[in-house]
Amino acid sequence: MQTVGSGCLCGLKDTRIPMLAAAFGYWVIGFPTGYTLAFHFCLGGRGL
């Protein structure tokens, strides 16, 4: 769904908001959560 939505917005020449939303989701939410689960809760690959 993210790819389709991003493709639709790219066709409309509106790529700034999807880029910021993806960067926020991956780097601000996803990366710290995966790191915490993998290394602090000893889940290893399952935490990622």
JOLINTA-V590402 format. One record per pair of residues at least 12 apart in sequence whose ideal C-beta (glycine too) atoms are under 7 Angstrom apart, sorted by the first residue. I is the first residue (numbers start at 1). J is the second residue. If there is no record, write none. Layout:
i: [I,I]
j: [J,J]
This chain:
i: [6,34,34]
j: [18,47,48]
